Structure formats: C-alpha cells, structure tokens
Amino acid sequence: MAANETIKILMVDDDVDIIGLYMDILKDSGYAITAVADAHEAFAKLEKEQFDLALLDLKLPDMYGIDILKELSLNSKQMAVIIVTGNPTLESMIEAIRAGADDYIIKPFHIEDFKISVKRVVEKILLAKENRRLLKELDATNKHLQDNLCALQAIVKGDRPPEEKLKLLDDQIAKLKNIC
C-alpha cells in the first residue's frame, strides 16, 4: 500500500462475532475500518463518507446483500464489494458476480484465504486510483501542450517581423522543454 494511501473498509454484518473476527484479521493491515449491522446504517455511513471496499453479508435483517450491491452500482458508488455469506448458493454467487461483486467468500472461511481476497481487491482499488491520478496528470499535460501549440501557431501565422517571430518561437520552445 502506498505510504499516504489509507484504504477505507465498510463492514456490513449483523453478527458481532463476525465483525470482531474481521477486525482481528485486518487490524494490522493499516486499513481504516468502520462496522455497521444493517443496510440502513450502511447507507447512512455512505451518505457521510466514501469507502473503498465493503465487506457485505449476503443476508442482513433489513435487506438482501445483493440488493445493496445493486443500489451501490445505481448510485455510482465507486466501491469494491466482497460478498460474504454463510448460506451460499450457486444462484447467489452468479447473481453477486453479475451485480459487480469483486469476490464471494463462503463462511466459515480460512483466514489466509480471506486475507488474500481482501489484499487482491485492495490492490485492484489502488491500481484504479493510480490510473485515475495518471489520467488527470495526462489530461493536464495534454491541455498544456495544446495551449502551447496554439501559441506556436499564432506566432507563425502572425504579422511580426521574422526576428521577433524567431525570438517568440525560441521562448515558446523553451517552455515546452520544461514539460519533457
């Protein structure tokens, strides 16, 4: 994980023992972890803050986990989701993956498998964040280059004496060299 990058995880499970287990497993990973017991609390938290990853129980007292996942997708919440269930079915697994879940974990699980799943999804999150940062940087550089190209075109097409054009072109090229 990048030194300045804290991954925020929202755990949604009505079983306090499971929440405690998640906390114990992930306590040394450096993640900022928030736990809630139902969908209502989860949506209230999501109104106030942004999370990178949700560990989402499939069967909650007030809403089906896949319905929460679908709601998150509809509201453009760019958050990875790992569905965790003690009542797995092939249908729910297929439905979860089709709805955008990044993984589907069956309880009880092996701790190392759980850690690997979370780590894999976190790596995906960090790559996506880095891609967004690089795209912003590329867009800024592209805009700067376009501005300089327009300036160069204006100099070339202008009605200035050749010596003045040459001086202006040299100045503009020097600015471009700072980009490269």
Helices and strands as residue ranges (DSSP letters): E 8-12, H 16-26, E 32-36, H 39-48, E 53-57, H 65-74, E 80-85, H 90-98, E 103-106, H 111-157, H 162-179
